Amino acid sequence: FATKPSFLLTVAFAQRVGALVSASALLGLLFAAALMPVVALFRVPLAAKFALLLARVPAAVLFAITALLLLDGFTVTLFRRGIRDARALPGRVLYGVLLLAFLALGYRLACRLDRLFKERGRRRILAAVLVAAVAVLAAKALAGAGRREPSGPGAASAAVRDHDIVLVGADGLEAWRTSLYGNARDNTPFLRQMAESALVAETAYSNSGQTTGSITSLLTGKLPTTTRVHYPPDALRSIDQYEHLPGLLRRMGYRTFFAGVRNYADPLELRLLDAFDEVGEVQIARPSLTRRVDVVTGATAAHLLNLSTARISERLAHVVLGVPMPDPKRQVSSGLAARESDDDRFKALVRFLERPGGPKFAHAHFLGTHGPDFSPTRSVFSKLGKKAPHWDPDAQDDAILDFDDRVRELFGLLDRLGRRDRTIVVVYSDHGQLYRLDVPVPLLFIFPPGGPRGRIRGATQLVDVAPTLLQELGVPRPAWMQGTSLLGKDVGPCRSVLSARSGGVVEQTTAGGLRIIYERPWYSLGHLALIACSGTWWLYPEAGFTPREF
């Protein structure tokens, strides 16, 4: 058996079984409820055959979709090819034929089951399914009745200043590589200019060596050792699902938006509930609906249903309508794919900010600086038309310049909309090159005119971003946030920073690319480091340990 690891592997065995049973019970209840009017038609002679056909179709569709998902999981895992790679019409037609074949097979199986049900009585079996499903879901709802609600400012709270907030991230960018932090090559001319009126963290560290853990810490203000989120398929659990900055802002009346990369930086995968109104330009399920499913099935089963629904809809839209599927692996490994996806993210960000109303919170994470390949839009430091090798420093500087240009365009948009004087922009990076966590990354806060400015000389970290923004808005920091506001206080020259990353070793392939050799359990905590003024201390797996890729 081979397939991609599921987030279910990160929870206890009893929770896995419970999630599968609860999700199946909810689907069974919905299926049985949908069939009840159809069963009633069996009493009408002229409609009996038509009713029998309708009764079999839902089971056939469910079987066909499940088989297609399993087939796609196997082929992607074993051969690195799947539905997302069928971009041309012939490939999509092939998957369409397979879907029809699975549908026909599912219908035949439904016919056999129907004959079995007929012998034993359709009504009795349908009633048994309903009773069993209701019993399972009622038990789940009772078990979760005492769950704690998220704490922090609620709908009644109001910010002293209702500024718009925009977070802009550059993936895998180390501070020393930018002219903002003193690099001789002026690859961030706009940010260098803006730094004169911004609050700049001179020594900022990420709290995770992976994008997944880093983005989670940034948005929650919690360490990855608290949330236990390091790398996919890790996801937030229990109260952590609701305790985060965008959730606080939503309850204060903000409209929220996120544009990242599926799998690695994705609110759905991370299970950031009640966080964003839009991801890309896709409307997210209403919080009330999410909470109802959560209460009925439990958090783990609700997450399983959310992920399954997203994956099914993406594949069907690609096969039937030709809507391109996201390809996270290609976006982070191909310079051209990263640049093209960055263009889409920026356009979605612009459209969100251009819509009337507010206040707004937007978070866009860009991949063009990730590497090992770079595909800049123009050649300032690199040679035009020349294919650059992996980690080419000239192409990398041009990619950094592209990111600087995006920030410049963002401020041009804010000026055009007349919202520059009421918008806070935060520029950051999620980790160092090759997933390093022991090197400083860029971090600067650009407040409206008259806001805080200057240099923060002590060690700062990404968990400090959320408390800093809340203080600027005039909102008290919730007790569950582990970061510290950087406004009006000295963090100290030797402040310690705790950072973590998943297991595994980064290796270069013979083709010059990158691959990660994961250690068991690959999806969980691999390395834990304490960064202080005296150096970096590796606390786990053992003191004095130095990861081989560093």
N, C-alpha and C positions, 0 to 999 in steps of 0.2 A: 504493500500500500504506500502510495506516495502522493502527497499533495502539499500545498503551502500551509505553514503553521497557522492555526486559528488563535484568536484571542482567548478561546476557551482553555487553551493550554496554560494560561497564566492564572487560572482559578482552580480551586480545589475540585477533586473528582465529584464530590456530592453536588457542587454548584453546577458543574457541567451537565450532569444527568438532570438536575432540576430545571436548568435552562432549556434543554431539549424537550423535556416533558411539558413544561409550561408553554413554550412556543408552539409545540404540536397541538396542545389542548386548545389554545386560542384559535389556531387555524382550523382545527376540527370543529370548534363551536361555530365559527363563521361559515364553514363549509356546510355544516348541518342546517344552520339557520337559512342559508341560501337555498337548500334543497327542499325545505318544508313546503313552500308553495308548489314546487314541481311535483312532489309526492301527492299532493291533493289532486293534481290533474289526472292521476292514474284512474280515478273513478269515472272520468269522462271518456267514453269509448273513442270518440274522434280525436281526442288529444292525447291518448295514452302513449302512442308511438312517439309522438313529438316530445312528450314529457320524458320518456325513457332516454331519448337522444340527449336532451338537455342535462339530465342527471349524470350522464357519463362524461360530458365534456369537461367540467371543472377538474375531475380527477385526472383526465388525460392531459390537460394543460399543466397541472401541477407536476405530473410525472415528466413531461417533456422539458419543462424549465429546469427541474432538478437534474435530469440527465445531462442537459446542456452545460450547466454549471460544473458538474463533476468532470465532464469531458474536458472543458476548458481548463479546470484546475490541474488535471493530469498532464495535458500537453504543455502548459506553461511551465510546470515544475520540471518535467522530464526533458522537454525539447526546446524550452524558451520561446515557444510559438503558441499563439492562441487566437481568440476572436479579435483582440485588439490589433493583431498584425495583418488581418484580412482587410486591408484598406481598399483594394481594387474590387470592382464588381464581381469578378469570377469567384474570389474567395468568400465574399459575403453570400453569394448564391449557394456555394457549397454548404456553408453553415445553415442557410435557410432550408436547404434540402434535408440536412441532418435534423433540424428542428421539426420539420414535417414528418420525418420518419419516426422520431421519438413520439410525436403526437399520435401517429397511427398505432404505434406499439402500446402507448398508454391507453388508447381507446380500447384495444383488444383486451388488455388486462382489466380495464374497467368493466368490459362485458362479462368476463369470467367472474369477477367479484360480484357483479349484479346477479348472475345466475345463482351464486352461492347465497347471496342475501335473500333472493326470492324464495329459496327453499326454506330459509330460517325466518323469513318475515322481515320485510324492509322496515316497517314501522318499529318493531322491537329493537332492531339493530340501531336505527337512527336515534331512538330514545335512549339507548344505552350509551351511545357516543355523546349525546347532549348531557346526560347525567354525569358521566365520567369527566367531561371537559369542565363543566360547571364546578364539580367537586375539587378538581385540581386547581383551578383559578381562584376559587374561594379560599382554599387553604393558603395559596400564595399571598392573596390580598391580606388575609388575617395575619400571616407571618410578618408582613412588611408594614402593618398598621402603626407600629411604634417607631418608625424611622424618623430620625432627626431632620428637621427642615434646615435649609441653609441660613447661616447667620450673616449679619452685616447690614448695611443700609438697605432699606426697603423702598417700596413705592412712595412712601410718605416722605422719605428723605429728599432733600433738594441740595444741589451743589450751589455753593456761593458764586462760582463762576461756571457757567455751562458752556465751556469751550468745546469745540470739536477737537477730536484727537485722531491723529494718523500715525500708525507705526509702520516704518519702512525698513525691511530687513534685507541684508546682502548675505547670501549663504557662503559659509566657509572663508570669510575674509578676516585676515589678521591686521591689527591696527598698524603695525610697522610698515605694511606694504602701501599705505596711503600717504599722500602729501598732507592730509589733514593731521597726521601724527608725525610729520617730519621727513617723509620720503623725498628724496631729491627730485624724483619725477613727479611732475604736477598732474597726477591722475585723478585728483578730487578737487579741482579748482573751485567749484561752487561750494562744496562743504567747507573747504578751508576758509573761504570768504565768510560763510555763515557762522563759522565758529567764533568769530569776533563778537557776535551778539548772542551766543548760545551758552548753554551749560554743558561743558565737555568733561567727560570722565577720562582722565589720563591713563588709568590702569584698571580697565574693566575686564572681568572674566565671565565666561559662560558657566552656568551650573551643570552643563552636560556636554559631552563630546559628540552628541548626536542631535540632529534637528528636532526629532520627536521630543526628547527630554528637555531640550533647550526652550522650544516654543511653549511647552507645558509650564515650565518654571516662569517664563516671561509673563504668561497670561494669568497664572494662579498666584504668583508671589510665594510659591512653595518650592522647597527643595525636591529634587527627584527621589531622594531617599524617603521623603514623606509620601509623595504621590505614587511611588513605585512605577513610574513611567520613564523608560529609558529609550526603547526602540520598539518598533512594531513586532508583535501585535499587542504590546502593553497598552492599557487603557485605564482611564480614571475609574475609581470605584467609590461606592458609598457616598458620603457627603462631599468628597472631593469633586464629584461630577458637577456640583452646583456652586462651589466656592471658587470664583474666579472674577477677574476684573470686568470682562464684557457682561457677565451676568449682573454684577452690581450696577453697571451703567444702564443696562436694559431696564432694570427696575426703577431707575431714576428718569426714564423717559427717552433714553438714547436709542437711535437706530444703529444697528451694528452690522458690520460687513467683514468678511475674511476672504483673502485670495492667497492660497498656498499651493501645495502639491499633494495630490492624493497619496495615501499610505503613510508618508513621512510627516507631513504637517497638514492634518485634516481634522477639523472639529468632530466630524462623524466618527472617524476611526478612534480619535482620542477620547470620545464620549464627553465632550464639553457640552453639557445640557443647558438649555435656556441661555445660550451664549450669543448666537448670531442669528440675525434675521435672514441674512443671505450669505452663501458661500459661493464665490464666483458671482454668478448672477442667478443661482438656483435658490428659490425660496425654501427655507427650512420649515419642517413641520411645526405647527403652532405649539408653544410650550404646554398648553392645557392638554393637547392630544398626547404629547410625549409623556407627560406625567400620568395620564390615565392608563396608558399601556404599561408604564413602569409599575404602577400600583397593582395592576391586575396580574402581570406575569412575573414581576421582579426585574431588577435592573439588568441582570445578565441576559435574561431572555429577551428583554426589550432591545438591548444592544444587538443581539443576534438577529432579531427581526429587522432592525434598521439597516444593518450592514447587508443582509440578504436582499432586502428590497432595493437598495442602491445598486448592488451588483447585477441583479436581474434586469432592472430598468436600463442600465448602461449597455448591457449586452444586446438586449432586444432592440434598443434604439439604434445601435450600430448595425446589426444584421438587417433589420427591416427598413430603417430610414436612412442609414448611412451616416448617422451622427458619430463623429470620431470619438473613440474611447480614450480616456486619459491613460498615458503610459508613464507612470512615475519613474520607473527604472531608466527609461530612455531620456527623460527630462534631466535627470541628475548625472547621467554619464555622457550625454552628447551635447556639445556646445551649441550646435544649431538648434536642437530641440529645446534646450534651456532658453535660448534667446527668443524663439517663437512663442513658447509658453509664457515667458515674461511679458511679451507684447500683449498677449491675451489678458494676463493678470492686470497690467497697467490700464488697459482699455476698460476693463470691468470696474477698476477703482475709480477711474475718471467718471464713468457713467453714474456710479453710486454718489459721488460727491456733487455731481451736477444736479441731482434731483432736489427739488425744493424740500424745505422742512429741516428740522434738526432738533436738538444737537445730534451729532453723528460720531461714531467710533469706527474707524477702518483700520485694518491690519493687512498689509500686503508683503509677502515674502518672495524675494526674487532669487533665481538660481544661476544667473549668468556668470557669477564669480566663483561657482563651486569647483569646476575643474573635474577631471584633468584636461579636458578639451575646452577651448574658448572660441566663441564665434562672435566677435565684436561687430557692431554695425559699421564702424569706420576704422581706418588704420592711421593712428597717430604715432604710436610707438612701434607697431609691428609693420611688416612689409605687406603692401597691398597685393592680394592674389596669391600669396605664398601660403601653402598648407603648413601650419605650425605643428611642431611635435607636442607630445603631452607635456603639460606644465611649462609651456613656453612663457617666459617672464614678460616678453613684449606683448604677446596676445593677452596675457593676464592683466597687464596694466590697461590695455584698451578696454577689456571687459569691465574693469573697475571704473574707467572713465564713462562707460555706458551707464553704469549704476548712478554715477554722479549726475549725468544728464537727466536721468529719470527724476531724481530729486529736484533738479532745476525745473523740469516740466511741471512737477507737482506744485511748486511754489508759484510758477506762472499761472497755473489753473486757479490757485487760491486767490491770487491778485485779481484775476479776471472775474471771479465770482464775488469779490469783495469780502472775502472771509479770512484773509491773512491775519487780521488783527484779532481774530477770535479762535485761532487754530493752534494747537500744540502738535509739533511734529517730532517724533522720536526716531532716530536712525541708529541701527544696531547691526551686529552680526551674531549668528547663532553658535559658532564654534570656529576653531582655527582650521588651517589647511590640513587635510588628511585626518580630520576629526580630532585634532589636538584640543585639549582643554586647559593646558598649562601655559598658554600664551594670551596676552591681552587682545581683546577685540574692540572695534569701534563702538562707542556709545555716546551720543550727544542728544540733548533736549533743546529744541528750538521753540521757545515760548513766544507768545505775542509780544509786540513792542512794549517795553517796560517791565517784562517778566524777568525771572532769575537768569543770571549769566555768570560766566567765570569758569574757573578750572577746579575740578575735584582731584586732589593729588593722592588721596588714599585709595586703597583697593575697593572697587565696587563690583557689583554682580548683577545679572539680569533679574534676579528676584527683587531687586531694589526699584525696578521700573514702575510696577503697579503702585506701591506705596507713595512714590514720588508724585505720580500723576494725581492720586487721590488728594494728597496734601495741597497741590496746586488748585484743585477744584474746590477745596474747603470741606472735604469729606473725611471723617475719621477713618483711620486704618483699622480694618477688622482684626480681631485677635488672631485669626488663623493665618494671616499673612506673615511669612517669616522674614521678608525683606525689610529694609530700612529706608525711609525717605532720605533723599540726598539734598533736601532743601534746608538751608539755614543751620547746618551742623557739619562738623568735621568728622569723617568716618575713621580717622586715625591712620597713620602711616603703615602700621603693621596689622591691619585687620585681616582676619583669616577668611578664606573662601572655600566652601565645600563644593566639590564638583564630582560628577559621576559619569560613567558611560557604560554601554553594554559590553558583554564579553566579545572576544574575537580579535583577530590580528589582521591589519590591512596589508595586503601584499600586491605587488605589481605583477600583472600577467605578462606572458611572453610578447603579447601584442602591445604592451605599454599601458594597458588600462589598469583598473583597480578591481580587486575583489576582497571581500572580508571573509576570513575563515573563522567561523563562530565556534565558541566553546560552549559546552552544555552547562546550564541551560542558556542557549544563545540569546534568548529574548529578554533576559533579565539582567540584574546587576553583574557587571564584569569587573570594573575597576572603580575605586574610590580614592580621591586625592584631596589633600588639604593643602591649599596654596597660601603661603604667608610670605612675609618680606625676606625670610631666610631661605626660601626655596619651596619646592614642591615635595610633599611627603605622601607616598603612596601607602594608604591604609589598608587597602584590600586589593588583591588577595593576600598580600603579605607586605610588611614594612620593608621599604627599600626597593620594592618591585618597580621596574621600568618597562613599560610596554614596548614591544619590539619595533613597532612602527615609529616610535618616537626616537 
